Amino acid sequence: MNNSVGNAARLLGAGLRALLVLTVICGVIYPLAVTGIAQALFNDKANGSEIKDQSGQVVGSSLIGQTYNLPKNDPNDAEEAARPDLKWFQPRPSNGLGSNSVNTQYSLILSGATNRSADNGAVNGQCTKDAEEGTLCAQVVAAKEAVIADNSTAGYQVKPQDVPADAVTSSGSGLDPDISPEYAELQVHRVAEQNKLDVKQVEKLVADHTTGRTLGFMGEPRVNVLELNIALKALSKS
């Protein structure tokens, strides 16, 4: 009996010591070490890839897209469609995002995609104006018409074949912070006109904020919309 109690006590003591040691290693030392290394070597990424404006104020993250819309006519009307503020470069559509119906007191960023196939709503294999309302094809056709109308100016007419795919489709998350250089260039004339800037100035702005493929071969060239709009704001004020 005494041996059994003694063995149980030794096993319990060993288990408690192991728990204490592993808690200190895994719950204190390891997190502190990883956090320290991240802060020392990857400070910007470890803190959320924050983007600051000219005054040094944090205005967003380079990893999360933002919308640039005009204020609603009726802030309390949840059904009122958003209208893009055409003085800014516009990001990709975010049709895949759901609405915050859990607690409407808070404006939440919801990530998601439409999960619809590429031919959803297609008529004879083509996305046309005859596509059923609410389908992916109907959204793409409507978005393409809006891109052409919004970005055509008195001296520049957007051609349907010039509208890139990222101008009319959302990303898998709906929060893509980047657009293609082609979509950014398509918006140059409209942005220049709205901000009373020379087209060459805005073209240079896009070129300066175009990032190439990672390591020269991974991914596609891209333009971060938030960084581009911060530079545009600074240029407009100069």
Backbone as CSV, one residue per row, in Angstrom:
resi,resn,N_x,N_y,N_z,CA_x,CA_y,CA_z,C_x,C_y,C_z
1,MET,0.836,-1.201,0.000,0.000,0.000,0.000,0.871,1.251,0.000
2,ASN,1.880,1.270,0.904,2.760,2.423,0.978,3.549,2.603,-0.309
3,ASN,3.972,1.422,-0.902,4.708,1.496,-2.172,3.846,2.094,-3.278
4,SER,2.564,1.703,-3.311,1.659,2.216,-4.341,1.474,3.722,-4.202
5,VAL,1.308,4.159,-2.959,1.141,5.593,-2.720,2.414,6.344,-3.090
6,GLY,3.563,5.759,-2.752,4.834,6.391,-3.068,5.060,6.492,-4.567
7,ASN,4.736,5.398,-5.281,4.895,5.417,-6.735,3.981,6.456,-7.382
8,ALA,2.739,6.517,-6.886,1.784,7.490,-7.421,2.270,8.924,-7.179
9,ALA,2.823,9.137,-5.991,3.307,10.475,-5.657,4.490,10.862,-6.549
10,ARG,5.401,9.876,-6.792,6.550,10.165,-7.654,6.098,10.469,-9.088
11,LEU,5.133,9.675,-9.571,4.626,9.917,-10.933,3.935,11.273,-11.034
12,LEU,3.151,11.610,-10.002,2.468,12.907,-9.998,3.481,14.048,-9.951
13,GLY,4.527,13.886,-9.129,5.559,14.912,-9.049,6.296,15.069,-10.372
14,ALA,6.613,13.935,-11.017,7.309,13.996,-12.312,6.435,14.676,-13.369
15,GLY,5.133,14.365,-13.331,4.216,14.969,-14.292,4.091,16.473,-14.092
16,LEU,4.027,16.890,-12.841,3.923,18.324,-12.545,5.196,19.065,-12.943
17,ARG,6.366,18.421,-12.702,7.627,19.057,-13.097,7.722,19.191,-14.613
18,ALA,7.304,18.134,-15.318,7.321,18.190,-16.785,6.376,19.278,-17.287
19,LEU,5.205,19.372,-16.647,4.245,20.409,-17.034,4.828,21.797,-16.829
20,LEU,5.496,22.000,-15.705,6.082,23.300,-15.400,7.186,23.652,-16.398
21,VAL,8.075,22.669,-16.670,9.186,22.909,-17.591,8.676,23.214,-18.991
22,LEU,7.728,22.402,-19.491,7.194,22.608,-20.841,6.402,23.912,-20.945
23,THR,5.727,24.287,-19.867,4.989,25.559,-19.868,5.943,26.730,-20.005
24,VAL,7.060,26.670,-19.255,8.048,27.746,-19.318,8.698,27.801,-20.700
25,ILE,9.054,26.612,-21.247,9.733,26.568,-22.551,8.790,26.975,-23.679
26,CYS,7.621,26.296,-23.735,6.705,26.502,-24.863,5.821,27.740,-24.703
27,GLY,5.535,28.105,-23.456,4.614,29.211,-23.242,5.275,30.541,-22.955
28,VAL,6.580,30.526,-22.622,7.273,31.772,-22.284,8.523,31.971,-23.152
29,ILE,9.476,31.042,-23.048,10.760,31.218,-23.731,10.598,31.205,-25.249
30,TYR,9.889,30.196,-25.794,9.745,30.081,-27.242,8.996,31.275,-27.849
31,PRO,7.826,31.679,-27.296,7.149,32.857,-27.867,7.995,34.126,-27.800
32,LEU,8.711,34.310,-26.689,9.562,35.500,-26.566,10.694,35.467,-27.592
33,ALA,11.272,34.273,-27.800,12.363,34.147,-28.764,11.878,34.429,-30.179
34,VAL,10.734,33.841,-30.553,10.186,34.047,-31.892,9.796,35.512,-32.098
35,THR,9.170,36.106,-31.083,8.780,37.516,-31.181,10.009,38.409,-31.308
36,GLY,11.042,38.113,-30.539,12.268,38.913,-30.602,12.934,38.820,-31.964
37,ILE,13.012,37.614,-32.523,13.620,37.426,-33.839,12.810,38.160,-34.907
38,ALA,11.464,38.041,-34.818,10.596,38.701,-35.797,10.743,40.215,-35.737
39,GLN,10.805,40.758,-34.529,10.941,42.208,-34.377,12.303,42.692,-34.858
40,ALA,13.328,41.869,-34.654,14.678,42.272,-35.046,14.894,42.166,-36.554
41,LEU,14.391,41.086,-37.168,14.681,40.835,-38.583,13.552,41.254,-39.521
42,PHE,12.310,41.201,-39.045,11.168,41.500,-39.918,10.209,42.448,-39.202
43,ASN,10.743,43.550,-38.727,9.948,44.463,-37.896,8.684,44.927,-38.586
44,ASP,8.774,45.323,-39.852,7.616,45.842,-40.578,6.534,44.785,-40.734
45,LYS,6.923,43.593,-41.161,5.939,42.517,-41.376,5.365,42.026,-40.051
46,ALA,6.191,41.963,-39.030,5.726,41.470,-37.726,4.691,42.390,-37.104
47,ASN,4.692,43.661,-37.507,3.748,44.630,-36.952,2.588,44.933,-37.888
48,GLY,2.339,44.036,-38.844,1.153,44.165,-39.677,1.354,44.856,-41.004
49,SER,2.603,45.039,-41.424,2.900,45.710,-42.704,2.151,47.029,-42.818
50,GLU,2.281,47.846,-41.785,1.549,49.116,-41.730,2.046,50.102,-42.788
51,ILE,1.102,50.888,-43.304,1.435,51.962,-44.242,1.107,53.284,-43.573
52,LYS,2.055,54.221,-43.654,1.860,55.534,-43.041,1.792,56.611,-44.123
53,ASP,1.038,57.676,-43.826,0.957,58.778,-44.775,2.107,59.750,-44.547
54,GLN,2.064,60.894,-45.213,3.156,61.857,-45.129,3.359,62.392,-43.711
55,SER,2.294,62.403,-42.915,2.391,62.911,-41.542,2.863,61.861,-40.555
56,GLY,3.040,60.618,-41.031,3.477,59.546,-40.148,2.346,58.778,-39.497
57,GLN,1.106,59.110,-39.844,-0.049,58.421,-39.269,-0.314,57.123,-40.024
58,VAL,-0.591,56.057,-39.279,-0.907,54.773,-39.901,-2.282,54.858,-40.555
59,VAL,-2.340,54.552,-41.857,-3.601,54.659,-42.590,-4.092,53.310,-43.112
60,GLY,-3.325,52.262,-42.867,-3.764,50.950,-43.329,-2.617,49.966,-43.361
61,SER,-2.878,48.827,-43.996,-1.878,47.772,-44.148,-1.686,47.480,-45.626
62,SER,-0.459,47.164,-45.993,-0.186,46.823,-47.388,-0.760,45.464,-47.769
63,LEU,-1.299,44.740,-46.793,-1.840,43.403,-47.044,-3.353,43.382,-47.208
64,ILE,-4.036,44.483,-46.877,-5.498,44.506,-46.898,-5.978,45.673,-47.758
65,GLY,-6.825,45.365,-48.725,-7.348,46.388,-49.614,-8.338,47.307,-48.918
66,GLN,-8.495,48.502,-49.478,-9.461,49.467,-48.969,-10.326,49.957,-50.125
67,THR,-11.523,50.406,-49.805,-12.391,50.994,-50.824,-12.284,52.512,-50.770
68,TYR,-12.563,53.147,-51.900,-12.504,54.608,-52.000,-13.828,55.071,-52.595
69,ASN,-14.816,55.177,-51.722,-16.176,55.506,-52.154,-16.619,56.863,-51.630
70,LEU,-17.600,57.432,-52.318,-18.207,58.678,-51.855,-19.111,58.394,-50.665
71,PRO,-19.355,59.362,-49.792,-20.278,59.165,-48.667,-21.688,58.841,-49.188
72,LYS,-22.402,58.045,-48.448,-23.773,57.702,-48.841,-24.686,58.923,-48.720
73,ASN,-25.679,58.990,-49.585,-26.691,60.043,-49.454,-27.482,59.854,-48.166
74,ASP,-27.733,58.577,-47.830,-28.425,58.237,-46.588,-27.583,57.214,-45.846
75,PRO,-26.804,57.618,-44.841,-25.925,56.687,-44.122,-26.655,55.509,-43.497
76,ASN,-27.963,55.655,-43.256,-28.722,54.586,-42.600,-29.340,53.601,-43.596
77,ASP,-29.157,53.866,-44.891,-29.732,52.993,-45.912,-28.725,51.913,-46.291
78,ALA,-28.937,50.708,-45.772,-28.014,49.598,-46.032,-28.078,49.133,-47.482
79,GLU,-29.173,49.439,-48.181,-29.342,48.975,-49.552,-28.750,49.940,-50.585
80,GLU,-28.382,51.146,-50.161,-27.844,52.111,-51.111,-26.494,51.635,-51.649
81,ALA,-26.373,51.602,-52.962,-25.149,51.111,-53.590,-24.006,52.104,-53.398
82,ALA,-22.822,51.565,-53.194,-21.646,52.407,-53.025,-21.277,53.053,-54.362
83,ARG,-20.843,54.308,-54.313,-20.424,55.031,-55.520,-18.942,55.349,-55.393
84,PRO,-18.135,54.914,-56.352,-16.688,55.148,-56.244,-16.343,56.626,-56.321
85,ASP,-15.362,57.032,-55.536,-14.838,58.392,-55.592,-13.786,58.402,-56.697
86,LEU,-14.125,59.007,-57.832,-13.308,58.882,-59.033,-12.012,59.678,-59.000
87,LYS,-11.748,60.424,-57.944,-10.475,61.143,-57.841,-9.352,60.210,-57.409
88,TRP,-9.727,59.013,-56.936,-8.741,58.052,-56.450,-8.640,56.848,-57.382
89,PHE,-7.495,56.190,-57.351,-7.370,54.905,-58.028,-8.266,53.895,-57.303
90,GLN,-8.983,53.107,-58.061,-9.927,52.163,-57.476,-9.325,50.755,-57.415
91,PRO,-9.652,50.000,-56.362,-9.132,48.640,-56.215,-9.983,47.642,-56.997
92,ARG,-9.716,46.385,-56.806,-10.531,45.340,-57.425,-11.924,45.319,-56.779
93,PRO,-12.921,44.808,-57.489,-14.246,44.650,-56.870,-14.160,43.691,-55.686
94,SER,-15.119,43.780,-54.793,-15.151,42.891,-53.625,-16.520,42.228,-53.529
95,ASN,-16.981,41.683,-54.661,-18.320,41.086,-54.701,-18.467,39.865,-53.804
96,GLY,-17.344,39.230,-53.453,-17.440,38.030,-52.638,-17.673,38.301,-51.169
97,LEU,-17.543,39.548,-50.742,-17.674,39.845,-49.317,-19.120,39.749,-48.864
98,GLY,-19.317,39.106,-47.741,-20.647,39.050,-47.165,-20.942,40.305,-46.373
99,SER,-22.174,40.458,-45.949,-22.539,41.624,-45.138,-22.554,41.253,-43.663
100,ASN,-22.319,42.225,-42.827,-22.293,42.000,-41.384,-23.715,42.047,-40.847
101,SER,-24.316,40.884,-40.713,-25.689,40.828,-40.224,-25.765,40.379,-38.769
102,VAL,-24.619,40.066,-38.180,-24.608,39.588,-36.792,-24.830,40.740,-35.821
103,ASN,-24.068,41.795,-36.007,-24.197,42.971,-35.139,-23.949,44.203,-36.002
104,THR,-24.999,44.816,-36.461,-24.885,45.940,-37.399,-24.366,47.218,-36.743
105,GLN,-24.116,47.165,-35.444,-23.546,48.332,-34.762,-22.091,48.537,-35.183
106,TYR,-21.459,47.444,-35.643,-20.057,47.498,-36.014,-19.894,47.239,-37.505
107,SER,-18.947,47.938,-38.102,-18.630,47.741,-39.515,-17.436,46.802,-39.602
108,LEU,-17.691,45.554,-39.927,-16.643,44.547,-39.945,-16.122,44.318,-41.359
109,ILE,-14.854,43.949,-41.476,-14.287,43.521,-42.746,-14.453,42.014,-42.834
110,LEU,-15.252,41.571,-43.782,-15.501,40.140,-43.960,-14.778,39.675,-45.214
111,SER,-14.089,38.563,-45.105,-13.344,38.041,-46.234,-14.077,36.854,-46.837
112,GLY,-14.083,36.790,-48.166,-14.719,35.654,-48.800,-14.808,35.840,-50.300
113,ALA,-15.185,34.784,-50.988,-15.315,34.815,-52.443,-16.738,34.422,-52.829
114,THR,-17.070,34.593,-54.116,-18.418,34.244,-54.579,-18.613,32.742,-54.651
115,ASN,-17.492,31.991,-54.824,-17.544,30.532,-54.989,-18.395,30.128,-56.190
116,ARG,-18.458,30.998,-57.193,-19.198,30.688,-58.408,-18.229,30.310,-59.512
117,SER,-18.662,29.431,-60.386,-17.807,28.998,-61.489,-17.647,30.124,-62.499
118,ALA,-16.627,30.027,-63.337,-16.339,31.081,-64.306,-17.462,31.265,-65.315
119,ASP,-18.251,30.205,-65.562,-19.340,30.311,-66.542,-20.711,30.461,-65.874
120,ASN,-20.730,30.855,-64.602,-21.994,31.047,-63.903,-22.794,32.169,-64.554
121,GLY,-23.929,31.826,-65.156,-24.756,32.813,-65.838,-24.423,32.995,-67.303
122,ALA,-23.470,32.232,-67.820,-23.067,32.377,-69.220,-24.187,31.923,-70.155
123,VAL,-24.278,32.599,-71.292,-25.253,32.246,-72.328,-24.478,31.742,-73.535
124,ASN,-24.676,30.457,-73.853,-23.930,29.819,-74.946,-22.423,29.965,-74.764
125,GLY,-21.992,29.832,-73.517,-20.567,29.882,-73.214,-19.968,31.266,-73.136
126,GLN,-20.793,32.318,-73.255,-20.305,33.689,-73.238,-21.013,34.504,-72.152
127,CYS,-20.271,35.430,-71.537,-20.890,36.361,-70.596,-21.454,37.538,-71.390
128,THR,-22.772,37.634,-71.441,-23.422,38.692,-72.212,-24.400,39.457,-71.322
129,LYS,-25.004,40.475,-71.905,-25.985,41.271,-71.169,-27.233,40.472,-70.837
130,ASP,-27.393,39.308,-71.480,-28.551,38.452,-71.222,-28.354,37.548,-70.015
131,ALA,-27.202,37.660,-69.354,-26.932,36.814,-68.187,-27.949,37.083,-67.084
132,GLU,-28.330,36.026,-66.401,-29.327,36.158,-65.330,-28.797,37.030,-64.206
133,GLU,-29.653,37.898,-63.706,-29.261,38.819,-62.638,-28.787,38.059,-61.405
134,GLY,-27.704,38.535,-60.822,-27.162,37.902,-59.628,-26.093,36.879,-59.907
135,THR,-25.906,36.496,-61.176,-24.874,35.534,-61.522,-23.527,36.239,-61.671
136,LEU,-22.460,35.446,-61.731,-21.127,36.016,-61.874,-21.000,36.761,-63.201
137,CYS,-21.554,36.188,-64.263,-21.473,36.842,-65.573,-22.175,38.200,-65.553
138,ALA,-23.314,38.272,-64.897,-24.044,39.539,-64.812,-23.214,40.572,-64.053
139,GLN,-22.544,40.157,-62.984,-21.698,41.068,-62.218,-20.508,41.544,-63.050
140,VAL,-19.908,40.629,-63.812,-18.751,40.986,-64.634,-19.151,41.963,-65.735
141,VAL,-20.279,41.702,-66.401,-20.749,42.585,-67.476,-21.043,43.985,-66.927
142,ALA,-21.730,44.039,-65.769,-22.055,45.337,-65.162,-20.789,46.064,-64.723
143,ALA,-19.839,45.329,-64.156,-18.588,45.941,-63.711,-17.786,46.472,-64.896
144,LYS,-17.789,45.737,-65.996,-17.047,46.168,-67.186,-17.644,47.448,-67.761
145,GLU,-18.970,47.519,-67.812,-19.628,48.735,-68.302,-19.297,49.932,-67.404
146,ALA,-19.264,49.696,-66.088,-18.955,50.778,-65.146,-17.511,51.241,-65.298
147,VAL,-16.583,50.298,-65.490,-15.169,50.651,-65.659,-14.987,51.497,-66.917
148,ILE,-15.647,51.118,-67.995,-15.539,51.872,-69.248,-16.116,53.279,-69.073
149,ALA,-17.286,53.359,-68.450,-17.944,54.662,-68.271,-17.163,55.556,-67.318
150,ASP,-16.677,54.997,-66.216,-15.983,55.802,-65.200,-14.628,56.311,-65.681
151,ASN,-13.945,55.524,-66.499,-12.568,55.864,-66.849,-12.408,56.503,-68.219
152,SER,-13.491,56.662,-68.957,-13.433,57.363,-70.235,-13.537,58.862,-69.982
153,THR,-12.676,59.608,-70.628,-12.681,61.069,-70.481,-12.888,61.702,-71.850
154,ALA,-12.888,63.028,-71.871,-13.103,63.740,-73.140,-12.033,63.393,-74.164
155,GLY,-10.809,63.175,-73.708,-9.724,62.887,-74.641,-9.251,61.454,-74.637
156,TYR,-9.962,60.586,-73.898,-9.513,59.192,-73.800,-10.725,58.280,-73.652
157,GLN,-10.875,57.348,-74.587,-11.995,56.420,-74.557,-11.487,55.012,-74.253
158,VAL,-11.998,54.432,-73.176,-11.607,53.075,-72.806,-12.283,52.082,-73.746
159,LYS,-11.504,51.192,-74.312,-12.040,50.154,-75.195,-12.366,48.906,-74.368
160,PRO,-13.458,48.217,-74.695,-13.834,47.016,-73.922,-12.709,45.992,-73.822
161,GLN,-11.944,45.828,-74.904,-10.872,44.828,-74.897,-9.683,45.239,-74.029
162,ASP,-9.657,46.502,-73.604,-8.560,46.979,-72.764,-8.820,46.792,-71.271
163,VAL,-10.029,46.361,-70.915,-10.372,46.195,-69.493,-9.798,44.872,-68.992
164,PRO,-8.848,44.902,-68.044,-8.238,43.654,-67.542,-9.180,42.899,-66.616
165,ALA,-8.882,41.635,-66.411,-9.748,40.773,-65.602,-9.879,41.255,-64.170
166,ASP,-8.795,41.801,-63.592,-8.864,42.203,-62.188,-9.710,43.450,-61.979
167,ALA,-10.088,44.128,-63.064,-10.962,45.300,-62.938,-12.420,44.902,-62.750
168,VAL,-12.758,43.659,-63.094,-14.164,43.244,-63.049,-14.406,42.007,-62.193
169,THR,-13.368,41.465,-61.584,-13.522,40.281,-60.733,-12.842,40.520,-59.395
170,SER,-13.413,39.939,-58.353,-12.804,40.047,-57.026,-11.794,38.930,-56.834
171,SER,-10.910,39.097,-55.870,-9.949,38.043,-55.549,-10.613,37.001,-54.672
172,GLY,-9.875,35.942,-54.347,-10.440,34.885,-53.513,-10.851,35.370,-52.135
173,SER,-10.123,36.358,-51.606,-10.445,36.888,-50.276,-11.378,38.085,-50.349
174,GLY,-11.378,38.777,-51.504,-12.136,40.015,-51.613,-11.420,41.190,-50.988
175,LEU,-10.214,40.957,-50.466,-9.462,42.016,-49.775,-8.116,42.277,-50.444
176,ASP,-7.995,41.938,-51.731,-6.731,42.097,-52.438,-6.286,43.558,-52.422
177,PRO,-5.076,43.850,-51.907,-4.615,45.242,-51.843,-4.008,45.733,-53.155
178,ASP,-3.778,44.819,-54.095,-3.071,45.166,-55.317,-3.972,45.087,-56.547
179,ILE,-3.587,45.829,-57.571,-4.199,45.709,-58.887,-3.078,45.524,-59.896
180,SER,-3.432,45.125,-61.086,-2.427,44.943,-62.131,-1.980,46.305,-62.665
181,PRO,-0.761,46.396,-63.194,-0.331,47.655,-63.820,-1.271,48.084,-64.945
182,GLU,-1.865,47.113,-65.649,-2.786,47.435,-66.737,-4.030,48.154,-66.218
183,TYR,-4.547,47.692,-65.079,-5.730,48.344,-64.511,-5.377,49.727,-63.977
184,ALA,-4.199,49.856,-63.389,-3.766,51.166,-62.889,-3.600,52.146,-64.056
185,GLU,-2.986,51.689,-65.147,-2.774,52.559,-66.310,-4.096,52.953,-66.956
186,LEU,-5.072,52.048,-66.927,-6.385,52.357,-67.491,-7.055,53.514,-66.745
187,GLN,-6.726,53.676,-65.457,-7.344,54.713,-64.634,-6.606,56.059,-64.677
188,VAL,-5.447,56.088,-65.314,-4.580,57.269,-65.274,-5.276,58.526,-65.786
189,HIS,-5.925,58.467,-66.960,-6.530,59.665,-67.541,-7.649,60.216,-66.664
190,ARG,-8.468,59.333,-66.115,-9.556,59.776,-65.233,-9.010,60.414,-63.962
191,VAL,-8.001,59.798,-63.349,-7.409,60.333,-62.123,-6.749,61.683,-62.395
192,ALA,-6.051,61.795,-63.526,-5.407,63.061,-63.875,-6.444,64.163,-64.063
193,GLU,-7.532,63.843,-64.736,-8.585,64.840,-64.972,-9.261,65.254,-63.675
194,GLN,-9.579,64.288,-62.823,-10.276,64.579,-61.579,-9.424,65.409,-60.617
195,ASN,-8.100,65.214,-60.676,-7.202,65.923,-59.752,-6.481,67.087,-60.406
196,LYS,-6.851,67.370,-61.683,-6.232,68.486,-62.419,-4.709,68.350,-62.479
197,LEU,-4.273,67.144,-62.817,-2.857,66.846,-62.949,-2.541,66.496,-64.399
198,ASP,-1.272,66.579,-64.759,-0.848,66.177,-66.085,-0.817,64.649,-66.164
199,VAL,-1.248,64.110,-67.296,-1.297,62.660,-67.479,0.084,62.041,-67.285
200,LYS,1.134,62.710,-67.769,2.492,62.185,-67.637,2.902,62.046,-66.166
201,GLN,2.448,62.993,-65.342,2.757,62.922,-63.905,2.135,61.682,-63.278
202,VAL,0.891,61.423,-63.633,0.190,60.278,-63.046,0.745,58.969,-63.598
203,GLU,1.115,58.960,-64.863,1.734,57.760,-65.441,3.039,57.434,-64.719
204,LYS,3.827,58.456,-64.413,5.081,58.230,-63.680,4.796,57.722,-62.276
205,LEU,3.731,58.216,-61.664,3.349,57.769,-60.324,3.057,56.271,-60.334
206,VAL,2.322,55.820,-61.350,2.003,54.394,-61.471,3.273,53.581,-61.703
207,ALA,4.130,54.068,-62.584,5.383,53.353,-62.877,6.253,53.230,-61.627
208,ASP,6.319,54.304,-60.837,7.145,54.301,-59.621,6.602,53.360,-58.558
209,HIS,5.308,53.052,-58.610,4.701,52.188,-57.583,4.332,50.811,-58.122
210,THR,4.918,50.443,-59.242,4.715,49.108,-59.797,5.816,48.189,-59.286
211,THR,5.392,47.097,-58.662,6.329,46.107,-58.125,6.384,44.912,-59.069
212,GLY,7.590,44.471,-59.387,7.756,43.343,-60.301,7.496,42.009,-59.623
213,ARG,7.715,40.944,-60.363,7.534,39.591,-59.827,8.507,39.340,-58.679
214,THR,8.049,38.618,-57.669,8.912,38.275,-56.540,10.052,37.388,-57.017
215,LEU,11.271,37.782,-56.683,12.488,37.081,-57.097,12.597,36.974,-58.613
216,GLY,11.815,37.805,-59.307,11.923,37.850,-60.757,11.084,36.844,-61.512
217,PHE,10.464,35.873,-60.802,9.706,34.849,-61.528,8.418,34.414,-60.833
218,MET,8.206,34.801,-59.592,7.006,34.365,-58.867,5.932,35.448,-58.878
219,GLY,4.695,35.052,-59.165,3.587,35.992,-59.153,3.566,36.869,-60.386
220,GLU,2.834,37.973,-60.286,2.675,38.905,-61.390,3.052,40.320,-60.932
221,PRO,3.430,41.210,-61.860,3.651,42.616,-61.492,2.383,43.193,-60.885
222,ARG,2.519,44.101,-59.933,1.357,44.576,-59.195,1.576,46.011,-58.720
223,VAL,0.465,46.647,-58.379,0.489,48.009,-57.847,-0.346,48.029,-56.577
224,ASN,0.242,48.444,-55.470,-0.506,48.545,-54.219,-1.350,49.820,-54.259
225,VAL,-2.668,49.668,-54.183,-3.571,50.804,-54.377,-3.445,51.836,-53.262
226,LEU,-3.317,51.386,-52.030,-3.214,52.325,-50.911,-1.937,53.156,-51.020
227,GLU,-0.815,52.525,-51.302,0.441,53.260,-51.442,0.361,54.242,-52.609
228,LEU,-0.275,53.813,-53.693,-0.414,54.676,-54.867,-1.274,55.898,-54.552
229,ASN,-2.366,55.694,-53.836,-3.251,56.812,-53.505,-2.622,57.771,-52.500
230,ILE,-1.787,57.274,-51.610,-1.065,58.160,-50.688,-0.111,59.059,-51.478
231,ALA,0.582,58.456,-52.452,1.486,59.243,-53.297,0.699,60.236,-54.154
232,LEU,-0.483,59.828,-54.614,-1.335,60.715,-55.397,-1.785,61.918,-54.568
233,LYS,-2.144,61.670,-53.320,-2.558,62.756,-52.429,-1.425,63.751,-52.225
234,ALA,-0.204,63.229,-52.041,0.957,64.103,-51.858,1.232,64.915,-53.127
235,LEU,1.080,64.273,-54.294,1.316,64.968,-55.557,0.279,66.059,-55.786
236,SER,-0.963,65.777,-55.420,-2.036,66.743,-55.608,-1.834,67.991,-54.739
237,LYS,-1.225,67.802,-53.573,-1.016,68.918,-52.650,0.225,69.737,-52.998
238,SER,1.137,69.148,-53.778,2.392,69.837,-54.083,2.213,70.926,-55.130
